[in-house]
Amino acid sequence: MLVERGLQAMNVELVSEAYAIAANYLRRSGVIPDSLVTDECLLGIIVKLFQHGEFNKIRLANKAIARFEAEPEARAVA
């Protein structure tokens, strides 16, 4: 499904699949708590990467994981 956000269309399935991959990895590695609550910081990273042209869900998830783990201070503020 495509959802319009401003002037851009977002592929919700792609973003949600990339989030599921990244969140699953981060939960299993103990970086984020094992809960059903969406991590807004991780989702924000994925959306930004998508908006900057990354459309492969595996690369999207991997880049989001790397950024999420590299910026612990951003998570503490959020």
Phi and psi in radians as a Rosetta constraint file:
Dihedral C 1 N 2 CA 2 C 2 CIRCULARHARMONIC -1.795 0.35
Dihedral N 2 CA 2 C 2 N 3 CIRCULARHARMONIC 2.317 0.35
Dihedral C 2 N 3 CA 3 C 3 CIRCULARHARMONIC -2.103 0.35
Dihedral N 3 CA 3 C 3 N 4 CIRCULARHARMONIC 2.244 0.35
Dihedral C 3 N 4 CA 4 C 4 CIRCULARHARMONIC -1.402 0.35
Dihedral N 4 CA 4 C 4 N 5 CIRCULARHARMONIC 2.256 0.35
Dihedral C 4 N 5 CA 5 C 5 CIRCULARHARMONIC -2.210 0.35
Dihedral N 5 CA 5 C 5 N 6 CIRCULARHARMONIC 1.773 0.35
Dihedral C 5 N 6 CA 6 C 6 CIRCULARHARMONIC 1.205 0.35
Dihedral N 6 CA 6 C 6 N 7 CIRCULARHARMONIC -2.142 0.35
Dihedral C 6 N 7 CA 7 C 7 CIRCULARHARMONIC -1.730 0.35
Dihedral N 7 CA 7 C 7 N 8 CIRCULARHARMONIC -0.040 0.35
Dihedral C 7 N 8 CA 8 C 8 CIRCULARHARMONIC -1.811 0.35
Dihedral N 8 CA 8 C 8 N 9 CIRCULARHARMONIC 2.639 0.35
Dihedral C 8 N 9 CA 9 C 9 CIRCULARHARMONIC -1.826 0.35
Dihedral N 9 CA 9 C 9 N 10 CIRCULARHARMONIC 2.360 0.35
Dihedral C 9 N 10 CA 10 C 10 CIRCULARHARMONIC -1.983 0.35
Dihedral N 10 CA 10 C 10 N 11 CIRCULARHARMONIC 2.308 0.35
Dihedral C 10 N 11 CA 11 C 11 CIRCULARHARMONIC -1.443 0.35
Dihedral N 11 CA 11 C 11 N 12 CIRCULARHARMONIC 1.751 0.35
Dihedral C 11 N 12 CA 12 C 12 CIRCULARHARMONIC -1.121 0.35
Dihedral N 12 CA 12 C 12 N 13 CIRCULARHARMONIC -0.666 0.35
Dihedral C 12 N 13 CA 13 C 13 CIRCULARHARMONIC -1.097 0.35
Dihedral N 13 CA 13 C 13 N 14 CIRCULARHARMONIC -0.766 0.35
Dihedral C 13 N 14 CA 14 C 14 CIRCULARHARMONIC -1.089 0.35
Dihedral N 14 CA 14 C 14 N 15 CIRCULARHARMONIC -0.816 0.35
Dihedral C 14 N 15 CA 15 C 15 CIRCULARHARMONIC -1.129 0.35
Dihedral N 15 CA 15 C 15 N 16 CIRCULARHARMONIC -0.741 0.35
Dihedral C 15 N 16 CA 16 C 16 CIRCULARHARMONIC -1.213 0.35
Dihedral N 16 CA 16 C 16 N 17 CIRCULARHARMONIC -0.626 0.35
Dihedral C 16 N 17 CA 17 C 17 CIRCULARHARMONIC -1.179 0.35
Dihedral N 17 CA 17 C 17 N 18 CIRCULARHARMONIC -0.723 0.35
Dihedral C 17 N 18 CA 18 C 18 CIRCULARHARMONIC -1.128 0.35
Dihedral N 18 CA 18 C 18 N 19 CIRCULARHARMONIC -0.702 0.35
Dihedral C 18 N 19 CA 19 C 19 CIRCULARHARMONIC -1.100 0.35
Dihedral N 19 CA 19 C 19 N 20 CIRCULARHARMONIC -0.768 0.35
Dihedral C 19 N 20 CA 20 C 20 CIRCULARHARMONIC -1.051 0.35
Dihedral N 20 CA 20 C 20 N 21 CIRCULARHARMONIC -0.744 0.35
Dihedral C 20 N 21 CA 21 C 21 CIRCULARHARMONIC -1.111 0.35
Dihedral N 21 CA 21 C 21 N 22 CIRCULARHARMONIC -0.882 0.35
Dihedral C 21 N 22 CA 22 C 22 CIRCULARHARMONIC -1.136 0.35
Dihedral N 22 CA 22 C 22 N 23 CIRCULARHARMONIC -0.787 0.35
Dihedral C 22 N 23 CA 23 C 23 CIRCULARHARMONIC -1.132 0.35
Dihedral N 23 CA 23 C 23 N 24 CIRCULARHARMONIC -0.699 0.35
Dihedral C 23 N 24 CA 24 C 24 CIRCULARHARMONIC -1.056 0.35
Dihedral N 24 CA 24 C 24 N 25 CIRCULARHARMONIC -0.811 0.35
Dihedral C 24 N 25 CA 25 C 25 CIRCULARHARMONIC -1.070 0.35
Dihedral N 25 CA 25 C 25 N 26 CIRCULARHARMONIC -0.828 0.35
Dihedral C 25 N 26 CA 26 C 26 CIRCULARHARMONIC -1.170 0.35
Dihedral N 26 CA 26 C 26 N 27 CIRCULARHARMONIC -0.588 0.35
Dihedral C 26 N 27 CA 27 C 27 CIRCULARHARMONIC -1.179 0.35
Dihedral N 27 CA 27 C 27 N 28 CIRCULARHARMONIC -0.800 0.35
Dihedral C 27 N 28 CA 28 C 28 CIRCULARHARMONIC -1.149 0.35
Dihedral N 28 CA 28 C 28 N 29 CIRCULARHARMONIC -0.517 0.35
Dihedral C 28 N 29 CA 29 C 29 CIRCULARHARMONIC -1.540 0.35
Dihedral N 29 CA 29 C 29 N 30 CIRCULARHARMONIC -0.039 0.35
Dihedral C 29 N 30 CA 30 C 30 CIRCULARHARMONIC 1.458 0.35
Dihedral N 30 CA 30 C 30 N 31 CIRCULARHARMONIC 0.186 0.35
Dihedral C 30 N 31 CA 31 C 31 CIRCULARHARMONIC -1.334 0.35
Dihedral N 31 CA 31 C 31 N 32 CIRCULARHARMONIC -0.677 0.35
Dihedral C 31 N 32 CA 32 C 32 CIRCULARHARMONIC -2.099 0.35
Dihedral N 32 CA 32 C 32 N 33 CIRCULARHARMONIC 2.677 0.35
Dihedral C 32 N 33 CA 33 C 33 CIRCULARHARMONIC -1.158 0.35
Dihedral N 33 CA 33 C 33 N 34 CIRCULARHARMONIC 2.632 0.35
Dihedral C 33 N 34 CA 34 C 34 CIRCULARHARMONIC -1.449 0.35
Dihedral N 34 CA 34 C 34 N 35 CIRCULARHARMONIC 1.497 0.35
Dihedral C 34 N 35 CA 35 C 35 CIRCULARHARMONIC -2.451 0.35
Dihedral N 35 CA 35 C 35 N 36 CIRCULARHARMONIC 2.997 0.35
Dihedral C 35 N 36 CA 36 C 36 CIRCULARHARMONIC -1.547 0.35
Dihedral N 36 CA 36 C 36 N 37 CIRCULARHARMONIC -0.007 0.35
Dihedral C 36 N 37 CA 37 C 37 CIRCULARHARMONIC -1.351 0.35
Dihedral N 37 CA 37 C 37 N 38 CIRCULARHARMONIC 2.333 0.35
Dihedral C 37 N 38 CA 38 C 38 CIRCULARHARMONIC -1.245 0.35
Dihedral N 38 CA 38 C 38 N 39 CIRCULARHARMONIC 2.310 0.35
Dihedral C 38 N 39 CA 39 C 39 CIRCULARHARMONIC -1.437 0.35
Dihedral N 39 CA 39 C 39 N 40 CIRCULARHARMONIC 1.885 0.35
Dihedral C 39 N 40 CA 40 C 40 CIRCULARHARMONIC -1.100 0.35
Dihedral N 40 CA 40 C 40 N 41 CIRCULARHARMONIC -0.607 0.35
Dihedral C 40 N 41 CA 41 C 41 CIRCULARHARMONIC -1.127 0.35
Dihedral N 41 CA 41 C 41 N 42 CIRCULARHARMONIC -0.829 0.35
Dihedral C 41 N 42 CA 42 C 42 CIRCULARHARMONIC -1.084 0.35
Dihedral N 42 CA 42 C 42 N 43 CIRCULARHARMONIC -0.784 0.35
Dihedral C 42 N 43 CA 43 C 43 CIRCULARHARMONIC -1.073 0.35
Dihedral N 43 CA 43 C 43 N 44 CIRCULARHARMONIC -0.709 0.35
Dihedral C 43 N 44 CA 44 C 44 CIRCULARHARMONIC -1.079 0.35
Dihedral N 44 CA 44 C 44 N 45 CIRCULARHARMONIC -0.701 0.35
Dihedral C 44 N 45 CA 45 C 45 CIRCULARHARMONIC -1.100 0.35
Dihedral N 45 CA 45 C 45 N 46 CIRCULARHARMONIC -0.788 0.35
Dihedral C 45 N 46 CA 46 C 46 CIRCULARHARMONIC -1.113 0.35
Dihedral N 46 CA 46 C 46 N 47 CIRCULARHARMONIC -0.769 0.35
Dihedral C 46 N 47 CA 47 C 47 CIRCULARHARMONIC -1.087 0.35
Dihedral N 47 CA 47 C 47 N 48 CIRCULARHARMONIC -0.749 0.35
Dihedral C 47 N 48 CA 48 C 48 CIRCULARHARMONIC -1.085 0.35
Dihedral N 48 CA 48 C 48 N 49 CIRCULARHARMONIC -0.767 0.35
Dihedral C 48 N 49 CA 49 C 49 CIRCULARHARMONIC -1.078 0.35
Dihedral N 49 CA 49 C 49 N 50 CIRCULARHARMONIC -0.724 0.35
Dihedral C 49 N 50 CA 50 C 50 CIRCULARHARMONIC -1.083 0.35
Dihedral N 50 CA 50 C 50 N 51 CIRCULARHARMONIC -0.779 0.35
Dihedral C 50 N 51 CA 51 C 51 CIRCULARHARMONIC -1.150 0.35
Dihedral N 51 CA 51 C 51 N 52 CIRCULARHARMONIC -0.412 0.35
Dihedral C 51 N 52 CA 52 C 52 CIRCULARHARMONIC -1.612 0.35
Dihedral N 52 CA 52 C 52 N 53 CIRCULARHARMONIC 0.184 0.35
Dihedral C 52 N 53 CA 53 C 53 CIRCULARHARMONIC 1.849 0.35
Dihedral N 53 CA 53 C 53 N 54 CIRCULARHARMONIC 0.153 0.35
Dihedral C 53 N 54 CA 54 C 54 CIRCULARHARMONIC -1.574 0.35
Dihedral N 54 CA 54 C 54 N 55 CIRCULARHARMONIC 2.038 0.35
Dihedral C 54 N 55 CA 55 C 55 CIRCULARHARMONIC -2.073 0.35
Dihedral N 55 CA 55 C 55 N 56 CIRCULARHARMONIC 0.038 0.35
Dihedral C 55 N 56 CA 56 C 56 CIRCULARHARMONIC -1.618 0.35
Dihedral N 56 CA 56 C 56 N 57 CIRCULARHARMONIC 2.115 0.35
Dihedral C 56 N 57 CA 57 C 57 CIRCULARHARMONIC -1.124 0.35
Dihedral N 57 CA 57 C 57 N 58 CIRCULARHARMONIC -0.580 0.35
Dihedral C 57 N 58 CA 58 C 58 CIRCULARHARMONIC -1.242 0.35
Dihedral N 58 CA 58 C 58 N 59 CIRCULARHARMONIC -0.814 0.35
Dihedral C 58 N 59 CA 59 C 59 CIRCULARHARMONIC -1.112 0.35
Dihedral N 59 CA 59 C 59 N 60 CIRCULARHARMONIC -0.673 0.35
Dihedral C 59 N 60 CA 60 C 60 CIRCULARHARMONIC -1.044 0.35
Dihedral N 60 CA 60 C 60 N 61 CIRCULARHARMONIC -0.835 0.35
Dihedral C 60 N 61 CA 61 C 61 CIRCULARHARMONIC -1.118 0.35
Dihedral N 61 CA 61 C 61 N 62 CIRCULARHARMONIC -0.786 0.35
Dihedral C 61 N 62 CA 62 C 62 CIRCULARHARMONIC -1.112 0.35
Dihedral N 62 CA 62 C 62 N 63 CIRCULARHARMONIC -0.752 0.35
Dihedral C 62 N 63 CA 63 C 63 CIRCULARHARMONIC -1.152 0.35
Dihedral N 63 CA 63 C 63 N 64 CIRCULARHARMONIC -0.674 0.35
Dihedral C 63 N 64 CA 64 C 64 CIRCULARHARMONIC -1.142 0.35
Dihedral N 64 CA 64 C 64 N 65 CIRCULARHARMONIC -0.723 0.35
Dihedral C 64 N 65 CA 65 C 65 CIRCULARHARMONIC -1.058 0.35
Dihedral N 65 CA 65 C 65 N 66 CIRCULARHARMONIC -0.825 0.35
Dihedral C 65 N 66 CA 66 C 66 CIRCULARHARMONIC -1.058 0.35
Dihedral N 66 CA 66 C 66 N 67 CIRCULARHARMONIC -0.789 0.35
Dihedral C 66 N 67 CA 67 C 67 CIRCULARHARMONIC -1.156 0.35
Dihedral N 67 CA 67 C 67 N 68 CIRCULARHARMONIC -0.731 0.35
Dihedral C 67 N 68 CA 68 C 68 CIRCULARHARMONIC -1.076 0.35
Dihedral N 68 CA 68 C 68 N 69 CIRCULARHARMONIC -0.769 0.35
Dihedral C 68 N 69 CA 69 C 69 CIRCULARHARMONIC -1.266 0.35
Dihedral N 69 CA 69 C 69 N 70 CIRCULARHARMONIC -0.472 0.35
Dihedral C 69 N 70 CA 70 C 70 CIRCULARHARMONIC -1.406 0.35
Dihedral N 70 CA 70 C 70 N 71 CIRCULARHARMONIC -0.298 0.35
Dihedral C 70 N 71 CA 71 C 71 CIRCULARHARMONIC -2.116 0.35
Dihedral N 71 CA 71 C 71 N 72 CIRCULARHARMONIC 1.124 0.35
Dihedral C 71 N 72 CA 72 C 72 CIRCULARHARMONIC -1.165 0.35
Dihedral N 72 CA 72 C 72 N 73 CIRCULARHARMONIC -0.498 0.35
Dihedral C 72 N 73 CA 73 C 73 CIRCULARHARMONIC -1.184 0.35
Dihedral N 73 CA 73 C 73 N 74 CIRCULARHARMONIC -0.523 0.35
Dihedral C 73 N 74 CA 74 C 74 CIRCULARHARMONIC -1.196 0.35
Dihedral N 74 CA 74 C 74 N 75 CIRCULARHARMONIC -0.616 0.35
Dihedral C 74 N 75 CA 75 C 75 CIRCULARHARMONIC -1.235 0.35
Dihedral N 75 CA 75 C 75 N 76 CIRCULARHARMONIC -0.614 0.35
Dihedral C 75 N 76 CA 76 C 76 CIRCULARHARMONIC -1.174 0.35
Dihedral N 76 CA 76 C 76 N 77 CIRCULARHARMONIC -0.569 0.35
Dihedral C 76 N 77 CA 77 C 77 CIRCULARHARMONIC -1.329 0.35
Dihedral N 77 CA 77 C 77 N 78 CIRCULARHARMONIC -0.668 0.35
